[in-house]
Amino acid sequence: MQLKGIAAASGYAIGPAFIMQEQTTVVERKQIPAADVDAEATRLQQAVNQAMAELEQIKEDTAAKLGEHHAEIFATHILVLQDEEFIGQAIEKVRSEAVNAEYALQEVTQQLVDIFTSMDNEYMRERASDFRDVSQRVLSVLTGKRSASLNDFHEAVVLFAHDLTPSDTATLDRSKVAGFATNIGGRTSHSAIMARSMEIPAVVGLQSATNTVKDGDMIILDGAQGMILVNPDADTLSTYEQKKAKFEKRQEEMKLYKDKPSITTDGHEVELVANIGNPQDALGARNNGAEGVGLFRTEFLYMGRDSFPTEEEQYHSYSTVVETLGTDKPVVIRTLDIGGDKELPYLELPKEMNPFLGYRAIRICLDRKDLFKTQLRAILRASAHGNIKLMYPMISTLAELRAANEILKETQEELDAEGIAYNKNMEVGMMIEVPAAAIIADQLAKEVDFFSIGTNDLVQYTMAADRMNEKVSHLTQPFNPAVLRLIRMVIDAAHKEGKWAGMCGEMAGNLTAIPVLLGLGLDEFSMSASSVLPARVLINRLNRDELKQLAEEALIMEHEEDIQRLVYDRVPAVQELML
């Protein structure tokens, strides 16, 4: 039997299944005598205090085992328990309605979870699990029903659960848990992120695996393909044991490439950098051998809160990334890219029929000059400390680029008048996400220092196919000749003006795409931190001059499947690294 889910963390796990029964705390509403309300509110606060103490210990243990970067999630959970909008509301509910602490906490938690799960953005939906996690911890203290240890196994198992909280994942013993699989979750859930860092193979989003798989079933977990094989035959088991051994050997070899240059066999060097969403991600980028940051998605600094981040908050975040990576490492900061599937409730944007084609990104910033200038001031100030580069998203026309640069110039003049230091030679570039921008790249290249191709949006706009819509997902074709021709136009336009061209979409970390992109002349590849080392290993095996011919052949092919087959035939190293 095969079960298909979402590949959350690469690798292979082989072993018996252990089904973790979902810990559900049944809470009933109970009226509390008026004389006991204060004591009930105190009981809730004491349970919160104990939960915070437990989280502090988990935070320390995680920092020692995985580094401060991954301990930050527990610092966030502690802040959640200190939030008046959360625990304060629960305590107020106890007092105003004279109800038991368990019921008050559950009701307030559910309200917040409903808000987060209703959001269109996957990252924000996943944050609902933070509230569930901390709430369950407090409920466990209140009820005295504590979860059994996830590591009380006699042999290494493949763990199945409806979901795993970040604290569950952080406390897994790698010698006892060979891999894990969950019914829900996505690649951006904290448990998936931590699984990748702990190098625990994981598959998520399996829907009902805990009802299908039984304790003791022999399991093969394929973290590369997002697949579970239940009770495989001897031949399949033998095949996967070989794959597992080969994968583990390759992982050890890849670690040797952490500090090596990203250079082809014929001496052509490119830059391999990482995409990040917050300052903490910079440590993961550094630990995975990234040569800098090619995309800092600053919108995540604005999300999950009820007001805009201040100039000081942003300045601190940008400076922290520079300090983490080193002042010589490039850090490309994208200005606010909100809209589309990324909402800010407090910005009160109007509902739109086609938000991806609407009021978003640079369009909002040019309209909300005050908002834009606050961010530009923070970026400019941080540029005094390191190699920061500024990048505008969603530019469609030359007029938009010039308008953005005019506001940047005004901001620089204000800082000059205030005597505030910044890098006056900071590079300023733009993303190429809109086909119109790719077509006039020759004009745009004269007025920027660099391009970064955002293939996630470029593909969906070129193919007129919403990348969030499963019905048209077959049209999400980064290898489509139309997309490749636009990419070549952008790279050629940049090089003609002596500028560099990078890519920060998912395509940049796609091993099959890298040979084609190298052949087209791409200078910088920005990807998830976990993709950096496999990409470097591949690039170190390639000859760029030979790939120019491959790229030319790809551009005249009719179907993306033909292009992928061409790469597999000419560059066997790609499939070797994908196994």
N, C-alpha and C positions, 0 to 999 in steps of 0.2 A: 504494500500500500504506500502511495506517495501523497504527501501533503505539501501544498505550495503556499509560501508566505513571502515575507519581505526580508531580503538579506540585510541583516543589521551589523554583523561582525564576521569577517572572513575567517575561514578555517574549517576544520572537520572535527566532529566529536563522534565517538563510537562507544556505546555502552548501554546499560539497561535504563529504561525510563523510570523516573520518579515523579509522580503527580503530586504537586503541592496543592492541597485543598485550600480553596479561597477562604481567607479569614473574614467572615462577615459577622459583624456585631449587630445583633437585633436590638434596636433601641425603641422603647415605648415612651410615649409622653406621660409624664406623671406630674400631678399638681403638688407643689411644695407648700406646706403651711407658711403663712406670712412670717411667723417667728423664725423660720428656718431658712429664709431666702438668703440672708447674708452669709450664713454658713455654707450654703450650696454654691454661692458665687465664689467664696474662698476655696472650696473644694476644687472647683474648676481651675482657678488660678494656680493652686498647688500642683495639680496634674500637669498644667502647662509648664510650670517651672521644672518639674521632674523630666518631662519630655525634652525640654531645652538642655538639661544637663546630659541626658543620653545622647542627644545630637552633638553636643560639644565633644563627647568622647569619641563618637563615630567620626567626627570631623578630624580630630587629632590622629586617629588610627588611619584614616584615608590619606591624610597628608603624608604620613610616614610611609605608607605603602605605594601610593600613586602620585604623590606630589600635591602641592598647594592648589594647583589648577583644578583638580577634581574634588578637592575638599570644599571648594567654593559653593557647591550645590547645598551643602549642609549649613554653611553660613547663611545662605538664602533661606533655608527652611527655618532657621532660628529667627531671622528677621520676620518671616511670615507669622511666627508665634508671638512676635512683639507688636504686630500690626493692629492698631486700634480698629481698623475696618474689618478685621477678622475676629480675633479673640475678644476685642472690646465689644463688638456687636453681640457675640455669644453671651458674654457676661451681662450685658444690658438686657438680653432676652430673658435670662434667668430672673433678673430683678423685676422687669416690667410685666412678665407673664406668669411669674412664680412657677416655673417649670424646672424639671431636673436638668443638670448640667449636660448629660449625654445627649438629650433631645435638642437642647439649645445649640450645642456645638454641631450636631449633625445637620440641623436645618440651615444654619448659616453657611456651613461648608457646601451644601448642595446648591445654594443660591449662587455662590461664587463659581463652583464647578460648571453650572449651567451657562454662566456668562462666558467663560473661557472656551467651553466646548462648542459654543455657537459661532465662534469666530472662524473666518474663512482661512486664516493663516495656520498652517500645520504646526509651526513652532509654538504659537500661542495656544493652540488646542492641547498640545502636549503639556503645557504648564498647569493644566487642570490637575495632573497627577501629583504636583507638588502639594496642593491643598489636600488632596485625598490622603497622601502619605502622612503629612504632619497631623491631620485630624485623626487618622487611625491610630497613630502613636499615642495621642492624648486619650482617645477612647479606651485604648488598652490599659492605660494607667488607671482611668476612672473605674473600669469594670474588673480589673485584676486578671483579665484574660490575655496573657502574653503569647505571642507567636512562638512556635517551636523553632529551634535553630535550623537553618537551611543547610548546615554542614554536618548533621548527625548521620552520615552515611558510612557504610562499611567498605564501599568501593566507589570509584568515580562514576557518576551517573549523568544522564542527560535530563536536566530539570525541566519539567513542564509546569507552567502556571498561567492563570488567567492574565496576570500582569505581575511585574516585579517593580517594586519601588526603588528609587535610587539607593536608599539605605539597605534594602535587601541585596542589591547588586554589589554594593561596596563591601559588604561583609562576606561575600562568597569566598570559599576556600578553593582555589584553583586546583588543588590536588584531589578535591572531593567532587567538584562539579566540572565535567568535561565540556559542557556547553549548556545553553538554555534556550527554551522556546516558549513564546507567549501567544495567547489568543489575540491580544490587542497590541497597539504601539506602532511606531514608525521609526525611521532612521534617525529622526531628530529627538526622540525621547531620551531622557537622561540615562535610562538603563542601557539603551543601545549605544550611546556615546561612551559610557563607562565600560561596556563590554569590549568595545574596540580598544580602549586604552589598557584594559586588563588582559587583552588578547584571549578573551573567552569567545569561542564561536557562538553566534546567536542568530536565531530566526524569529521574527516577530510578525504580528498581524495574521496569525493562522486561523483566527475566528473561533473554532471549536475543537482545537487539538486536545484539550484536557478531557473532553467527552469521548474522543475517538481512540486515543492512546490509553493503554492500561499499564499499571505498575508492572515493571519487569519485562515489558516488551523490549526486544533488542532494537536499538535505534541507531540510524546513521543520520547525523545532522550535517547538512552541507551549507555552511555559512556563506559560501561564494554565490550559490544559485538560489538561496532562500528556500531550501527544500528539506523535507523530513522523509526518510525511508523507514518504514516500520516492518520489522521482522524480515529483513532481506535474505535472499538465498546466499549460499556459500560463495559463489562466484562474485556477486555484487559486493559482499563483505570484503573479500580479498582485494578487489579493485579499489575500494575506498580506503583500505588500510595502506595500500601503496600511495594513493593520493595524499593521505594524511602525512605519511612519512616524508614525501616529496615536498609538501607545503611547509612543514616544520623546518626542513633543511633549508629551504629557500628563505624563510623568514629570518633565520640566523645569518644567512649570507647577506641579506639586505641591510642588516644593521651595520655591516662594514662600509656601506655607502653613505652613511649619515653625514659625514663631513667632507665627502668627495665633491668635486665640481661636476656640473651637469654638462658633459662635453662628449661630442660624438667621436667616432673612431678617426674621422678625418680632421679633428681639431676644431670643430665649430662649437662654441659654448653658448648655451641658452640659460635663462633664469627660471628656476623652479621655486615658486612662492605659494603661499597658502591663502585661502579664503577664511576670514574669521568674522564672528558676529559680536564679540565682546572682548574686553582686555584679557580675560582669563584664557581665551582661546590662543593667545599669542604664545603661551608656554607650550601648549600642545604642538603648535607650528614649529617652534624651536626644537623640541624634543624629537620631532619627526624629520629633522634635517632640512626644513624649508629655509630658503635663502632670504626670506623676508615675507612681507604680506602684499599680495597683489590685489586684494579686495577686502576692505574693512566695511562691512555692512552696518553703517551707523544707525540705521533705523531701529535696530534692536535696543539701542540706548534709550529710545523714545517709547518703547512698548512695555506693557506690563506695569504701567504707572498711571497716575491721574493728572499729570501736568508735564509740560515740556522740561527736559533737562536744562539746567542753567549753563551759562558759558563756562563757569568754573568746573562743573561736573564733567562737561565734555572735554575741556582742556586736560583734566586729570586723566580721563580715560585714554585719550590719544597719547599723552605723555607716558603713561604706564606701558603701552604697547612698545613704544620706542625703547624704554628702559629695559623691558623684558628681552627684546630681540638684539639690542645693541644699536648704538647711534649711527653706525654705517649701513645698517640693513634698510632696504627700501620698504616703506609703509605707504601703500596707496589707499587713501581714505576717500570713499565715495560719499558725496553729500546726500542728504536725506532722500531716500527712495521709498516714500510711503504712497499708498494707493494700490490699485489692483487688488491683490489678495492680502495686502498688509494694511490693516486699519488702525487708526488712532481714535478711539471713541471721543477723547477730549478735544480733538481737532474739529469734530462735528462736520465731517464732509458729507455732502448730499449723496443719497443713494443714486447709483447710476445703472443704466441698462447694460453698459459695456465698460466696467471699471478699468480693464486692462488698456482700453483705448481712450480713457478719459482723463480726468483731472488728477494727475499723479506726478511724483518725482520732481523734475526740474520745473514743471509747469506750476506746481504748488509753490515752489521756492521763489520763482520769479514774481508770483502774485503776492506772496507773503514775505516781503523784503525783510521785515523785522526778524522773522524766524530764520531766514537764510543768513542774515548778517551775524546773528548770534553764533551759528555754527561755523561760519567762515572765520570769525575772530578766534574761536577756540582752536581751529585747525592751524591758522597762521601762527598763533602763539606757540603751539606745540612744535611747529616746524623749526623753531629756534634750537630745539634739543636733538634733532636727528634728521634722517633722510626721508622726510614726509613728502608725498606727492598728492595733489588734489585731483579729484576726478568727478565730473558731472555725469549723472545718469539721464537716460531717456532724451538725449538731444535729437531733434528731428530736423532742425533747420540751422542755417548759418546765423540767422537773426537771434535765435535762442542762445547759441554759443556766445555771441557778442554781448547780449544782454547780461548773461551770467558773468562774463569777464568784466563788464562795466561795474557790476555790484561788487565784485572782488576788488577791483581797483579802488572803489570808494572806501571799502573796508580797510584796505592797506593804508590809504591816506589818513584815515581816522587813527589807526595804530601809530602811524608816523607822528601825528600831531600830539599823541599821548606819550610819545617816547617809549613805546612798547616794542621789544625786539621780535623779529621774525625773519625767516629766510627769504630774502628778496629775490633769490634765484630759484625758488621752489617750482618744480615742474607742475604744469597744469594740463590735464588731459581730459578726455571724455570717453564714455562708453559708446560702442556701436551696437545698438539693440534694435534700431528701426531700419528697415530696408532703405528708406529715403536717405538716411545718414550714410549708409554704405555706398549708395550710388553717387553721392556728392562728396565722398571721402577725399577726393583730390582737392576740393575747395577747403574742406574742414582741416585738412592736414597742414595747411599753410598757417593756421591760427592756434594750433595746440602743440604740446610737446610730445604727446603720445596718444595712442588709441588702445582701448581694452575692449575686446569683442565679447559682449554678453550673449552667448549662444542660446541660453534658455529662452529669452524673449525673442532673439533674432529668428530662431527656428519657428516659434509659434506665429510670429507676424508674417514671416515669409510664406509659411504653409497655410495661413489663415485657419489655424487649428488650436483651440484653447488647450494648453498643456494640462489643465486640471480636469478636462472632460474625457472620461474613459471611452466614450463613444467615438471619439476622433483621435485617440491616442496612437493609432497606427500611422497617423500623419506627423507625429513628432519624429522627424527624420533628420538628425544632424548631418548624416552622410548624403543627403539629397544633393544632386549636382547643383541645384539652384542655390542652396546654402553655401556649398563650397566655393562657388563662383563669387558670391558676395564677400566671403572671407578673403579670397585672393585679391579682390578689388581693394579692400581695406588695407591689407598688408602692403600691396604694391604702392598705393597712394602714400602711405606713411614713409616707406623707404625712399620714394622719389624725392621727398622733402627732407630726407636725413633724419627722420623720426623713428621711434621704435613702436612696434605693435605687439600687444599681448592679448591674452584671452582669459576670462575669469568665469566662463560658464562651465557646466558639467563636462562639456566636450573636452576641455583642456586636460582633464585627468583620465580620459578614456584611452586605454592602452591601444585600442584599435585605431583611434583617431590620430594619435601622436605621430606616427610615421608620415601621414598625409600632411599634417600641420607643419612638421619640420620641413618637408619638401616644398611647402608653400612659402616658407621663410619666416614663420612665427618666431618672435624673439623671446617672449615670456609666457610661461604657462602657470596659471594660478588655479589651485585645486584644493580639495579638502586635505587636511594635514596627513591623513592616513594614506593618501594616494601618492605622496611625494616620493617615497623610496622606490616603490615599483616603477614609477615613471623614470626615475634617475637610472635605475638598473637597465631599463629598456633603452633609454637615450644613449647610455654608454656603450651599447652594442650596435648602434646604428651608424650608417655612413650617410651624411646629409646630401652629398652630391648625387649619390645613387637614388635618393628619395625624391629628388627633383623630377626625374622621369616618371616615377610612380605617381606623383601628384598630378602631372600633366595628363597621364592616362586616366586618372580618376575623374578629372574635370570633364572629360568627353563621354563618360559612361552614362547609361540611361537610368539605372536603378541603384539605390543605395546598397542593396544586397550584393550587386556586382562589385561595388567598391570595397565592401568588407571582405569578400572572397579574394579580391586582388591583394589586399593587405596580408591576409593569412597565407596566401601562396608565396608572396615575395619576402615576407618578414616572419619567419617561423618563430622568432623570439616572442612575438606577441602572444600566440597561443600557449607557448611554454609558460609564460608568466601568468596567464589567466587560469591555468589548471588548478 
